[in-house]
Amino acid sequence: MKVLVFGASGRVGQALVQQLVAAGHEVVAAARHPEVFADQAGVTPLVLDLHESIEQLSVPAVDAAYFVAGSRGKELLQIDAYGAVKAMALTEKVGAKRFIMLSSLFATVPEKWSVGLTNYNIAKFFADHWLMEHTQLDYTILQPGALTEAPATGQIQFNVTAGGANPIPDVAATLAALLTAPNTSGKVLTMLSGTTPIADAVAAI
């Protein structure tokens, strides 16, 4: 498949691009500074600034798209919330249907928000709901716990009820696995590290 990754140069984005290329997909790596992907086989860098208007932005025709961009708390409204809306609009504009969103654990359940991440969760709340209620996209929303730099474990759990953490490589591998998992269509998946291999956990949804 030809896959567009919004926010490709971030921590999750770079790991996701590697996973997608390893799986044989062609990746368009969209970011403000995509030069990290220069000369990388299977990857086409695309300069894309989510501060620009939808009318100013353009992306090539693709089969699917991911939104993994994030401001790390610096521009929650511009990037984490409205940037996601722009990504959805651009995806629909080029006729793609499959859209996978990286969100935050319990972002759609306000009573479970931790105090320190309230503003971030508000941004993701609106982005997630916009995807579900105001687009025709074939979506899956992945809501992992806190992202860590720990090594990959390759094992996760879905539908969790408490907080926790996820190594970034496991989140990227899970996002990649969702691409060709039609059983996850239209679902919001909460996720933490666990004891089930990623492929098995995705297949069991």
Backbone as JSON Lines, residues from 0, in Angstrom:
{"i":0,"aa":"M","n":[0.83,-1.19,0.0],"ca":[0.0,0.0,0.0],"c":[0.87,1.25,0.0]}
{"i":1,"aa":"K","n":[0.31,2.33,-0.5],"ca":[0.98,3.63,-0.4],"c":[0.37,4.35,0.8]}
{"i":2,"aa":"V","n":[1.2,4.69,1.78],"ca":[0.71,5.17,3.07],"c":[1.32,6.52,3.41]}
{"i":3,"aa":"L","n":[0.48,7.46,3.8],"ca":[0.91,8.78,4.21],"c":[0.98,8.85,5.73]}
{"i":4,"aa":"V","n":[2.1,9.31,6.25],"ca":[2.27,9.45,7.7],"c":[2.42,10.93,8.04]}
{"i":5,"aa":"F","n":[1.41,11.51,8.67],"ca":[1.49,12.88,9.17],"c":[2.25,12.86,10.49]}
{"i":6,"aa":"G","n":[3.28,13.7,10.59],"ca":[4.11,13.7,11.8],"c":[5.19,12.64,11.76]}
{"i":7,"aa":"A","n":[5.69,12.36,10.56],"ca":[6.61,11.24,10.37],"c":[7.95,11.42,11.06]}
{"i":8,"aa":"S","n":[8.36,12.66,11.32],"ca":[9.69,12.87,11.88],"c":[9.72,12.81,13.4]}
{"i":9,"aa":"G","n":[8.57,12.61,14.05],"ca":[8.53,12.51,15.5],"c":[9.0,11.14,15.99]}
{"i":10,"aa":"R","n":[8.98,10.96,17.3],"ca":[9.49,9.72,17.89],"c":[8.68,8.51,17.4]}
{"i":11,"aa":"V","n":[7.38,8.59,17.5],"ca":[6.54,7.5,17.02],"c":[6.58,7.43,15.5]}
{"i":12,"aa":"G","n":[6.56,8.59,14.86],"ca":[6.53,8.64,13.41],"c":[7.71,7.92,12.77]}
{"i":13,"aa":"Q","n":[8.9,8.18,13.25],"ca":[10.07,7.54,12.66],"c":[10.03,6.02,12.84]}
{"i":14,"aa":"A","n":[9.63,5.59,14.02],"ca":[9.53,4.15,14.27],"c":[8.44,3.52,13.4]}
{"i":15,"aa":"L","n":[7.33,4.24,13.21],"ca":[6.24,3.74,12.39],"c":[6.67,3.61,10.93]}
{"i":16,"aa":"V","n":[7.36,4.62,10.41],"ca":[7.83,4.56,9.04],"c":[8.7,3.33,8.82]}
{"i":17,"aa":"Q","n":[9.59,3.05,9.76],"ca":[10.45,1.87,9.66],"c":[9.63,0.59,9.62]}
{"i":18,"aa":"Q","n":[8.61,0.52,10.46],"ca":[7.75,-0.67,10.5],"c":[7.0,-0.85,9.18]}
{"i":19,"aa":"L","n":[6.48,0.23,8.64],"ca":[5.71,0.15,7.4],"c":[6.59,-0.25,6.22]}
{"i":20,"aa":"V","n":[7.77,0.32,6.14],"ca":[8.7,-0.03,5.06],"c":[9.1,-1.5,5.17]}
{"i":21,"aa":"A","n":[9.37,-1.94,6.4],"ca":[9.75,-3.34,6.62],"c":[8.64,-4.3,6.19]}
{"i":22,"aa":"A","n":[7.4,-3.83,6.28],"ca":[6.25,-4.65,5.88],"c":[5.97,-4.58,4.38]}
{"i":23,"aa":"G","n":[6.78,-3.79,3.67],"ca":[6.65,-3.73,2.22],"c":[5.81,-2.6,1.68]}
{"i":24,"aa":"H","n":[5.4,-1.67,2.54],"ca":[4.59,-0.56,2.07],"c":[5.46,0.59,1.56]}
{"i":25,"aa":"E","n":[4.88,1.41,0.71],"ca":[5.52,2.63,0.24],"c":[5.02,3.77,1.12]}
{"i":26,"aa":"V","n":[5.94,4.54,1.68],"ca":[5.56,5.56,2.67],"c":[5.85,6.97,2.17]}
{"i":27,"aa":"V","n":[4.87,7.84,2.34],"ca":[5.07,9.28,2.15],"c":[5.21,9.86,3.55]}
{"i":28,"aa":"A","n":[6.39,10.34,3.87],"ca":[6.71,10.83,5.22],"c":[6.52,12.34,5.27]}
{"i":29,"aa":"A","n":[5.4,12.78,5.83],"ca":[5.05,14.19,5.87],"c":[5.43,14.81,7.21]}
{"i":30,"aa":"A","n":[6.18,15.91,7.13],"ca":[6.61,16.6,8.35],"c":[7.17,17.95,7.95]}
{"i":31,"aa":"R","n":[7.34,18.81,8.93],"ca":[7.97,20.1,8.64],"c":[9.43,19.92,8.24]}
{"i":32,"aa":"H","n":[10.07,18.91,8.83],"ca":[11.48,18.66,8.54],"c":[11.68,17.18,8.21]}
{"i":33,"aa":"P","n":[11.28,16.76,7.02],"ca":[11.34,15.33,6.68],"c":[12.72,14.9,6.16]}
{"i":34,"aa":"E","n":[13.73,15.79,6.28],"ca":[15.03,15.45,5.72],"c":[15.67,14.23,6.39]}
{"i":35,"aa":"V","n":[15.17,13.85,7.56],"ca":[15.67,12.65,8.22],"c":[15.46,11.41,7.34]}
{"i":36,"aa":"F","n":[14.53,11.5,6.39],"ca":[14.22,10.36,5.53],"c":[14.91,10.43,4.16]}
{"i":37,"aa":"A","n":[15.77,11.42,3.97],"ca":[16.44,11.58,2.68],"c":[17.18,10.3,2.3]}
{"i":38,"aa":"D","n":[16.97,9.87,1.08],"ca":[17.66,8.69,0.52],"c":[17.28,7.38,1.2]}
{"i":39,"aa":"Q","n":[16.2,7.37,2.01],"ca":[15.79,6.13,2.64],"c":[14.9,5.35,1.68]}
{"i":40,"aa":"A","n":[15.25,4.12,1.42],"ca":[14.51,3.3,0.48],"c":[13.07,3.11,0.94]}
{"i":41,"aa":"G","n":[12.13,3.24,0.0],"ca":[10.73,3.04,0.3],"c":[10.02,4.24,0.9]}
{"i":42,"aa":"V","n":[10.74,5.36,1.05],"ca":[10.16,6.54,1.7],"c":[10.31,7.76,0.8]}
{"i":43,"aa":"T","n":[9.21,8.49,0.63],"ca":[9.23,9.76,-0.08],"c":[9.01,10.88,0.93]}
{"i":44,"aa":"P","n":[10.02,11.72,1.21],"ca":[9.83,12.83,2.15],"c":[8.9,13.88,1.56]}
{"i":45,"aa":"L","n":[8.05,14.45,2.4],"ca":[7.12,15.49,1.98],"c":[7.13,16.6,3.02]}
{"i":46,"aa":"V","n":[7.53,17.8,2.61],"ca":[7.48,18.94,3.52],"c":[6.03,19.35,3.7]}
{"i":47,"aa":"L","n":[5.56,19.33,4.93],"ca":[4.17,19.67,5.21],"c":[4.1,20.33,6.58]}
{"i":48,"aa":"D","n":[3.57,21.54,6.62],"ca":[3.48,22.31,7.85],"c":[2.01,22.46,8.23]}
{"i":49,"aa":"L","n":[1.61,21.84,9.32],"ca":[0.21,21.87,9.74],"c":[-0.24,23.23,10.26]}
{"i":50,"aa":"H","n":[0.66,24.2,10.3],"ca":[0.25,25.57,10.62],"c":[-0.44,26.22,9.42]}
{"i":51,"aa":"E","n":[-0.2,25.7,8.22],"ca":[-0.8,26.28,7.03],"c":[-2.27,25.87,6.92]}
{"i":52,"aa":"S","n":[-3.01,26.6,6.11],"ca":[-4.44,26.31,5.95],"c":[-4.61,25.05,5.1]}
{"i":53,"aa":"I","n":[-5.79,24.46,5.18],"ca":[-6.09,23.28,4.37],"c":[-5.94,23.62,2.88]}
{"i":54,"aa":"E","n":[-6.31,24.85,2.51],"ca":[-6.23,25.26,1.11],"c":[-4.77,25.34,0.64]}
{"i":55,"aa":"Q","n":[-3.86,25.64,1.54],"ca":[-2.44,25.76,1.18],"c":[-1.73,24.41,1.14]}
{"i":56,"aa":"L","n":[-2.31,23.41,1.78],"ca":[-1.67,22.11,1.9],"c":[-2.1,21.16,0.79]}
{"i":57,"aa":"S","n":[-1.2,20.3,0.4],"ca":[-1.54,19.27,-0.57],"c":[-0.72,18.01,-0.3]}
{"i":58,"aa":"V","n":[-1.32,16.88,-0.57],"ca":[-0.66,15.6,-0.39],"c":[-0.96,14.74,-1.63]}
{"i":59,"aa":"P","n":[-0.12,13.75,-1.92],"ca":[-0.36,12.89,-3.08],"c":[-1.45,11.87,-2.8]}
{"i":60,"aa":"A","n":[-1.93,11.26,-3.84],"ca":[-2.91,10.18,-3.68],"c":[-2.27,9.01,-2.95]}
{"i":61,"aa":"V","n":[-2.97,8.5,-1.95],"ca":[-2.48,7.38,-1.14],"c":[-3.63,6.42,-0.87]}
{"i":62,"aa":"D","n":[-3.28,5.27,-0.31],"ca":[-4.29,4.28,0.05],"c":[-4.77,4.43,1.49]}
{"i":63,"aa":"A","n":[-3.91,5.01,2.34],"ca":[-4.23,5.13,3.76],"c":[-3.37,6.21,4.38]}
{"i":64,"aa":"A","n":[-3.78,6.67,5.56],"ca":[-3.02,7.71,6.25],"c":[-3.01,7.47,7.75]}
{"i":65,"aa":"Y","n":[-1.94,7.93,8.36],"ca":[-1.79,7.93,9.82],"c":[-1.62,9.37,10.3]}
{"i":66,"aa":"F","n":[-2.19,9.66,11.46],"ca":[-1.87,10.92,12.13],"c":[-1.15,10.6,13.44]}
{"i":67,"aa":"V","n":[0.16,10.87,13.46],"ca":[0.96,10.63,14.67],"c":[1.71,11.89,15.07]}
{"i":68,"aa":"A","n":[1.29,13.04,14.51],"ca":[1.93,14.31,14.84],"c":[1.54,14.73,16.25]}
{"i":69,"aa":"G","n":[2.42,15.49,16.88],"ca":[2.14,16.02,18.21],"c":[3.08,17.15,18.54]}
{"i":70,"aa":"S","n":[2.6,18.1,19.3],"ca":[3.41,19.27,19.66],"c":[4.15,19.09,20.98]}
{"i":71,"aa":"R","n":[3.94,17.95,21.64],"ca":[4.52,17.68,22.97],"c":[4.16,18.8,23.95]}
{"i":72,"aa":"G","n":[2.9,19.23,23.86],"ca":[2.36,20.21,24.79],"c":[2.55,21.66,24.41]}
{"i":73,"aa":"K","n":[3.21,21.93,23.29],"ca":[3.53,23.32,22.94],"c":[2.44,24.01,22.12]}
{"i":74,"aa":"E","n":[1.77,23.26,21.26],"ca":[0.73,23.84,20.41],"c":[-0.44,22.86,20.32]}
{"i":75,"aa":"L","n":[-1.09,22.65,21.43],"ca":[-2.13,21.63,21.5],"c":[-3.3,21.92,20.57]}
{"i":76,"aa":"L","n":[-3.72,23.17,20.48],"ca":[-4.84,23.5,19.62],"c":[-4.45,23.45,18.15]}
{"i":77,"aa":"Q","n":[-3.32,24.04,17.82],"ca":[-2.91,24.16,16.42],"c":[-2.52,22.82,15.81]}
{"i":78,"aa":"I","n":[-1.8,21.99,16.55],"ca":[-1.27,20.74,15.99],"c":[-2.08,19.52,16.44]}
{"i":79,"aa":"D","n":[-2.18,19.3,17.74],"ca":[-2.8,18.08,18.26],"c":[-4.3,18.02,17.96]}
{"i":80,"aa":"A","n":[-4.97,19.16,17.97],"ca":[-6.41,19.17,17.71],"c":[-6.7,19.52,16.25]}
{"i":81,"aa":"Y","n":[-6.47,20.77,15.85],"ca":[-6.84,21.19,14.51],"c":[-5.93,20.62,13.44]}
{"i":82,"aa":"G","n":[-4.67,20.35,13.79],"ca":[-3.78,19.7,12.83],"c":[-4.33,18.35,12.42]}
{"i":83,"aa":"A","n":[-4.89,17.63,13.37],"ca":[-5.5,16.33,13.05],"c":[-6.7,16.5,12.12]}
{"i":84,"aa":"V","n":[-7.5,17.52,12.36],"ca":[-8.65,17.79,11.49],"c":[-8.19,18.07,10.06]}
{"i":85,"aa":"K","n":[-7.12,18.84,9.93],"ca":[-6.58,19.13,8.6],"c":[-6.1,17.84,7.92]}
{"i":86,"aa":"A","n":[-5.45,16.98,8.68],"ca":[-4.97,15.71,8.12],"c":[-6.13,14.86,7.61]}
{"i":87,"aa":"M","n":[-7.22,14.84,8.38],"ca":[-8.4,14.09,7.94],"c":[-8.95,14.67,6.64]}
{"i":88,"aa":"A","n":[-9.05,15.98,6.57],"ca":[-9.59,16.63,5.38],"c":[-8.71,16.35,4.16]}
{"i":89,"aa":"L","n":[-7.41,16.39,4.33],"ca":[-6.49,16.12,3.22],"c":[-6.6,14.66,2.77]}
{"i":90,"aa":"T","n":[-6.77,13.77,3.72],"ca":[-6.92,12.35,3.39],"c":[-8.18,12.12,2.58]}
{"i":91,"aa":"E","n":[-9.28,12.73,3.0],"ca":[-10.52,12.59,2.25],"c":[-10.42,13.25,0.88]}
{"i":92,"aa":"K","n":[-9.69,14.34,0.81],"ca":[-9.56,15.08,-0.45],"c":[-8.91,14.24,-1.54]}
{"i":93,"aa":"V","n":[-7.95,13.38,-1.16],"ca":[-7.27,12.55,-2.16],"c":[-7.96,11.2,-2.35]}
{"i":94,"aa":"G","n":[-9.1,11.02,-1.69],"ca":[-9.9,9.83,-1.92],"c":[-9.53,8.61,-1.1]}
{"i":95,"aa":"A","n":[-8.62,8.76,-0.15],"ca":[-8.26,7.63,0.71],"c":[-9.36,7.43,1.76]}
{"i":96,"aa":"K","n":[-9.51,6.2,2.23],"ca":[-10.53,5.89,3.23],"c":[-9.93,5.51,4.59]}
{"i":97,"aa":"R","n":[-8.86,4.73,4.58],"ca":[-8.31,4.2,5.84],"c":[-7.52,5.29,6.55]}
{"i":98,"aa":"F","n":[-7.85,5.52,7.82],"ca":[-7.19,6.57,8.6],"c":[-6.97,6.05,10.02]}
{"i":99,"aa":"I","n":[-5.73,6.05,10.45],"ca":[-5.39,5.54,11.78],"c":[-4.83,6.69,12.62]}
{"i":100,"aa":"M","n":[-5.45,6.91,13.74],"ca":[-5.12,8.04,14.62],"c":[-4.41,7.57,15.88]}
{"i":101,"aa":"L","n":[-3.28,8.19,16.17],"ca":[-2.62,7.99,17.46],"c":[-3.2,8.99,18.44]}
{"i":102,"aa":"S","n":[-3.8,8.51,19.5],"ca":[-4.43,9.38,20.49],"c":[-3.76,9.2,21.84]}
{"i":103,"aa":"S","n":[-4.52,9.34,22.88],"ca":[-4.01,9.26,24.25],"c":[-4.96,8.4,25.08]}
{"i":104,"aa":"L","n":[-4.41,7.66,26.02],"ca":[-5.21,6.74,26.83],"c":[-6.39,7.45,27.48]}
{"i":105,"aa":"F","n":[-7.58,6.95,27.22],"ca":[-8.84,7.47,27.77],"c":[-9.17,8.89,27.31]}
{"i":106,"aa":"A","n":[-8.63,9.3,26.16],"ca":[-8.89,10.66,25.68],"c":[-10.37,10.93,25.49]}
{"i":107,"aa":"T","n":[-11.15,9.9,25.18],"ca":[-12.58,10.08,24.96],"c":[-13.4,9.81,26.21]}
{"i":108,"aa":"V","n":[-12.73,9.65,27.35],"ca":[-13.42,9.39,28.63],"c":[-12.93,10.42,29.65]}
{"i":109,"aa":"P","n":[-13.51,11.62,29.67],"ca":[-13.0,12.71,30.51],"c":[-12.86,12.37,31.99]}
{"i":110,"aa":"E","n":[-13.73,11.52,32.51],"ca":[-13.65,11.22,33.94],"c":[-12.4,10.43,34.3]}
{"i":111,"aa":"K","n":[-11.68,9.93,33.31],"ca":[-10.46,9.18,33.57],"c":[-9.19,9.98,33.29]}
{"i":112,"aa":"W","n":[-9.33,11.25,32.93],"ca":[-8.14,12.04,32.62],"c":[-7.31,12.31,33.86]}
{"i":113,"aa":"S","n":[-6.0,12.19,33.71],"ca":[-5.11,12.58,34.81],"c":[-4.97,14.09,34.78]}
{"i":114,"aa":"V","n":[-4.82,14.69,35.94],"ca":[-4.81,16.15,36.05],"c":[-3.7,16.78,35.23]}
{"i":115,"aa":"G","n":[-2.53,16.18,35.23],"ca":[-1.39,16.77,34.54],"c":[-1.52,16.8,33.03]}
{"i":116,"aa":"L","n":[-2.39,15.96,32.47],"ca":[-2.52,15.88,31.02],"c":[-3.87,16.38,30.53]}
{"i":117,"aa":"T","n":[-4.58,17.12,31.35],"ca":[-5.94,17.53,30.98],"c":[-5.98,18.27,29.66]}
{"i":118,"aa":"N","n":[-5.14,19.28,29.47],"ca":[-5.2,20.07,28.24],"c":[-4.87,19.23,27.01]}
{"i":119,"aa":"Y","n":[-3.91,18.33,27.14],"ca":[-3.58,17.42,26.03],"c":[-4.76,16.52,25.71]}
{"i":120,"aa":"N","n":[-5.37,15.98,26.73],"ca":[-6.52,15.11,26.51],"c":[-7.71,15.84,25.91]}
{"i":121,"aa":"I","n":[-7.88,17.09,26.27],"ca":[-8.95,17.89,25.66],"c":[-8.71,18.0,24.15]}
{"i":122,"aa":"A","n":[-7.47,18.27,23.75],"ca":[-7.14,18.37,22.33],"c":[-7.42,17.05,21.61]}
{"i":123,"aa":"K","n":[-7.0,15.95,22.23],"ca":[-7.22,14.64,21.6],"c":[-8.7,14.25,21.62]}
{"i":124,"aa":"F","n":[-9.41,14.66,22.65],"ca":[-10.86,14.41,22.73],"c":[-11.56,14.98,21.51]}
{"i":125,"aa":"F","n":[-11.26,16.24,21.19],"ca":[-11.92,16.87,20.06],"c":[-11.46,16.27,18.74]}
{"i":126,"aa":"A","n":[-10.18,15.94,18.62],"ca":[-9.69,15.32,17.39],"c":[-10.32,13.95,17.17]}
{"i":127,"aa":"D","n":[-10.37,13.15,18.23],"ca":[-10.96,11.81,18.11],"c":[-12.43,11.89,17.73]}
{"i":128,"aa":"H","n":[-13.17,12.78,18.38],"ca":[-14.6,12.89,18.08],"c":[-14.84,13.45,16.69]}
{"i":129,"aa":"W","n":[-13.98,14.35,16.23],"ca":[-14.14,14.87,14.87],"c":[-13.99,13.74,13.87]}
{"i":130,"aa":"L","n":[-13.0,12.89,14.09],"ca":[-12.77,11.75,13.21],"c":[-13.98,10.82,13.18]}
{"i":131,"aa":"M","n":[-14.54,10.55,14.35],"ca":[-15.66,9.61,14.44],"c":[-16.97,10.18,13.91]}
{"i":132,"aa":"E","n":[-17.18,11.48,14.13],"ca":[-18.51,12.05,13.89],"c":[-18.61,12.96,12.67]}
{"i":133,"aa":"H","n":[-17.47,13.43,12.15],"ca":[-17.54,14.43,11.07],"c":[-16.77,14.03,9.82]}
{"i":134,"aa":"T","n":[-16.38,12.76,9.71],"ca":[-15.72,12.28,8.5],"c":[-16.38,10.97,8.06]}
{"i":135,"aa":"Q","n":[-16.06,10.58,6.84],"ca":[-16.51,9.3,6.32],"c":[-15.34,8.31,6.27]}
{"i":136,"aa":"L","n":[-14.3,8.59,7.0],"ca":[-13.1,7.77,6.97],"c":[-13.29,6.44,7.69]}
{"i":137,"aa":"D","n":[-12.6,5.45,7.2],"ca":[-12.56,4.12,7.82],"c":[-11.46,4.19,8.89]}
{"i":138,"aa":"Y","n":[-11.84,4.53,10.09],"ca":[-10.85,4.87,11.12],"c":[-10.61,3.76,12.13]}
{"i":139,"aa":"T","n":[-9.42,3.83,12.72],"ca":[-9.12,3.16,13.98],"c":[-8.37,4.17,14.83]}
{"i":140,"aa":"I","n":[-8.77,4.3,16.08],"ca":[-8.1,5.22,17.01],"c":[-7.37,4.39,18.06]}
{"i":141,"aa":"L","n":[-6.05,4.57,18.13],"ca":[-5.25,3.87,19.12],"c":[-4.93,4.82,20.26]}
{"i":142,"aa":"Q","n":[-5.32,4.42,21.48],"ca":[-5.1,5.25,22.67],"c":[-4.13,4.53,23.62]}
{"i":143,"aa":"P","n":[-2.82,4.72,23.44],"ca":[-1.86,4.07,24.32],"c":[-1.65,4.87,25.6]}
{"i":144,"aa":"G","n":[-1.04,4.21,26.59],"ca":[-0.64,4.9,27.8],"c":[0.59,5.74,27.55]}
{"i":145,"aa":"A","n":[1.25,6.16,28.62],"ca":[2.42,7.03,28.51],"c":[3.48,6.39,27.63]}
{"i":146,"aa":"L","n":[4.04,7.19,26.72],"ca":[5.08,6.68,25.82],"c":[6.44,6.72,26.52]}
{"i":147,"aa":"T","n":[7.19,5.64,26.4],"ca":[8.51,5.57,27.03],"c":[9.56,5.19,25.99]}
{"i":148,"aa":"E","n":[10.82,5.43,26.34],"ca":[11.93,5.08,25.46],"c":[12.43,3.66,25.71]}
{"i":149,"aa":"A","n":[11.69,2.88,26.47],"ca":[12.1,1.51,26.78],"c":[12.17,0.66,25.52]}
{"i":150,"aa":"P","n":[12.96,-0.41,25.53],"ca":[13.05,-1.3,24.37],"c":[11.71,-1.98,24.09]}
{"i":151,"aa":"A","n":[11.56,-2.42,22.85],"ca":[10.35,-3.12,22.45],"c":[10.18,-4.42,23.23]}
{"i":152,"aa":"T","n":[8.94,-4.74,23.55],"ca":[8.63,-6.04,24.15],"c":[7.88,-6.93,23.18]}
{"i":153,"aa":"G","n":[7.18,-6.28,22.22],"ca":[6.4,-7.04,21.26],"c":[5.11,-7.59,21.83]}
{"i":154,"aa":"Q","n":[4.78,-7.2,23.08],"ca":[3.59,-7.74,23.73],"c":[2.76,-6.6,24.32]}
{"i":155,"aa":"I","n":[1.44,-6.68,24.12],"ca":[0.55,-5.6,24.52],"c":[-0.74,-6.17,25.09]}
{"i":156,"aa":"Q","n":[-1.62,-5.26,25.5],"ca":[-2.99,-5.61,25.87],"c":[-3.9,-4.47,25.44]}
{"i":157,"aa":"F","n":[-5.1,-4.81,24.97],"ca":[-6.1,-3.83,24.58],"c":[-7.22,-3.78,25.63]}
{"i":158,"aa":"N","n":[-8.07,-2.75,25.47],"ca":[-9.26,-2.59,26.31],"c":[-8.89,-2.55,27.79]}
{"i":159,"aa":"V","n":[-7.91,-1.74,28.11],"ca":[-7.44,-1.63,29.49],"c":[-8.34,-0.69,30.28]}
{"i":160,"aa":"T","n":[-8.28,-0.79,31.58],"ca":[-9.14,0.02,32.45],"c":[-8.37,0.91,33.41]}
{"i":161,"aa":"A","n":[-7.04,0.8,33.39],"ca":[-6.21,1.63,34.28],"c":[-5.05,2.19,33.49]}
{"i":162,"aa":"G","n":[-4.35,3.15,34.08],"ca":[-3.23,3.79,33.41],"c":[-2.0,2.91,33.37]}
{"i":163,"aa":"G","n":[-1.0,3.36,32.6],"ca":[0.23,2.62,32.48],"c":[1.07,3.19,31.36]}
{"i":164,"aa":"A","n":[1.99,2.39,30.84],"ca":[2.94,2.89,29.85],"c":[3.1,1.92,28.69]}
{"i":165,"aa":"N","n":[3.72,2.44,27.62],"ca":[4.03,1.65,26.42],"c":[5.38,2.08,25.87]}
{"i":166,"aa":"P","n":[6.27,1.14,25.56],"ca":[7.48,1.5,24.81],"c":[7.09,2.01,23.42]}
{"i":167,"aa":"I","n":[7.74,3.05,22.96],"ca":[7.42,3.62,21.65],"c":[7.51,2.58,20.53]}
{"i":168,"aa":"P","n":[8.51,1.68,20.51],"ca":[8.55,0.69,19.43],"c":[7.31,-0.21,19.39]}
{"i":169,"aa":"D","n":[6.75,-0.52,20.55],"ca":[5.53,-1.34,20.58],"c":[4.33,-0.58,20.03]}
{"i":170,"aa":"V","n":[4.26,0.71,20.33],"ca":[3.18,1.53,19.8],"c":[3.28,1.6,18.28]}
{"i":171,"aa":"A","n":[4.49,1.82,17.76],"ca":[4.69,1.89,16.32],"c":[4.34,0.56,15.65]}
{"i":172,"aa":"A","n":[4.76,-0.54,16.25],"ca":[4.46,-1.85,15.68],"c":[2.96,-2.13,15.69]}
{"i":173,"aa":"T","n":[2.27,-1.68,16.73],"ca":[0.82,-1.87,16.8],"c":[0.12,-1.02,15.75]}
{"i":174,"aa":"L","n":[0.54,0.23,15.6],"ca":[-0.04,1.08,14.56],"c":[0.13,0.45,13.19]}
{"i":175,"aa":"A","n":[1.31,-0.09,12.91],"ca":[1.56,-0.71,11.62],"c":[0.66,-1.93,11.41]}
{"i":176,"aa":"A","n":[0.45,-2.7,12.46],"ca":[-0.38,-3.9,12.36],"c":[-1.84,-3.56,12.09]}
{"i":177,"aa":"L","n":[-2.29,-2.41,12.56],"ca":[-3.69,-2.01,12.38],"c":[-4.03,-1.71,10.93]}
{"i":178,"aa":"L","n":[-3.03,-1.38,10.12],"ca":[-3.28,-0.95,8.75],"c":[-4.07,-1.97,7.95]}
{"i":179,"aa":"T","n":[-3.73,-3.22,8.1],"ca":[-4.38,-4.28,7.32],"c":[-5.24,-5.17,8.2]}
{"i":180,"aa":"A","n":[-5.84,-4.57,9.22],"ca":[-6.71,-5.32,10.15],"c":[-8.12,-4.74,10.08]}
{"i":181,"aa":"P","n":[-8.93,-5.2,9.12],"ca":[-10.28,-4.65,8.97],"c":[-11.16,-4.86,10.2]}
{"i":182,"aa":"N","n":[-10.81,-5.82,11.04],"ca":[-11.6,-6.06,12.26],"c":[-11.48,-4.92,13.25]}
{"i":183,"aa":"T","n":[-10.51,-4.01,13.05],"ca":[-10.34,-2.87,13.97],"c":[-11.03,-1.61,13.45]}
{"i":184,"aa":"S","n":[-11.68,-1.72,12.3],"ca":[-12.34,-0.55,11.71],"c":[-13.44,-0.02,12.62]}
{"i":185,"aa":"G","n":[-13.45,1.31,12.77],"ca":[-14.49,1.96,13.56],"c":[-14.35,1.77,15.05]}
{"i":186,"aa":"K","n":[-13.17,1.4,15.51],"ca":[-12.96,1.11,16.93],"c":[-11.96,2.07,17.57]}
{"i":187,"aa":"V","n":[-12.17,2.3,18.86],"ca":[-11.23,3.03,19.71],"c":[-10.57,2.0,20.61]}
{"i":188,"aa":"L","n":[-9.26,1.88,20.52],"ca":[-8.53,0.83,21.23],"c":[-7.63,1.43,22.3]}
{"i":189,"aa":"T","n":[-7.93,1.17,23.56],"ca":[-7.01,1.55,24.63],"c":[-5.94,0.46,24.74]}
{"i":190,"aa":"M","n":[-4.73,0.87,25.09],"ca":[-3.61,-0.08,24.99],"c":[-2.54,0.2,26.04]}
{"i":191,"aa":"L","n":[-1.98,-0.88,26.55],"ca":[-0.81,-0.82,27.44],"c":[0.09,-2.0,27.11]}
{"i":192,"aa":"S","n":[1.28,-2.0,27.68],"ca":[2.12,-3.18,27.59],"c":[1.39,-4.35,28.23]}
{"i":193,"aa":"G","n":[1.63,-5.56,27.71],"ca":[0.92,-6.72,28.22],"c":[1.69,-8.0,28.0]}
{"i":194,"aa":"T","n":[0.95,-9.08,27.78],"ca":[1.56,-10.39,27.63],"c":[1.16,-11.09,26.33]}
{"i":195,"aa":"T","n":[0.44,-10.38,25.46],"ca":[-0.02,-10.97,24.2],"c":[0.78,-10.4,23.04]}
{"i":196,"aa":"P","n":[1.34,-11.25,22.18],"ca":[2.04,-10.74,21.0],"c":[1.16,-9.79,20.2]}
{"i":197,"aa":"I","n":[1.75,-8.75,19.65],"ca":[1.0,-7.7,18.97],"c":[0.08,-8.27,17.9]}
{"i":198,"aa":"A","n":[0.59,-9.11,17.04],"ca":[-0.24,-9.66,15.95],"c":[-1.44,-10.42,16.49]}
{"i":199,"aa":"D","n":[-1.25,-11.18,17.57],"ca":[-2.35,-11.94,18.15],"c":[-3.38,-11.01,18.79]}
{"i":200,"aa":"A","n":[-2.9,-9.97,19.47],"ca":[-3.82,-9.01,20.11],"c":[-4.67,-8.28,19.08]}
{"i":201,"aa":"V","n":[-4.05,-7.88,17.98],"ca":[-4.79,-7.19,16.91],"c":[-5.81,-8.13,16.28]}
{"i":202,"aa":"A","n":[-5.41,-9.37,16.02],"ca":[-6.32,-10.33,15.39],"c":[-7.53,-10.66,16.28]}
{"i":203,"aa":"A","n":[-7.36,-10.5,17.59],"ca":[-8.42,-10.87,18.52],"c":[-9.43,-9.77,18.76]}
{"i":204,"aa":"I","n":[-9.22,-8.58,18.2],"ca":[-10.15,-7.46,18.41],"c":[-11.54,-7.81,17.88]}
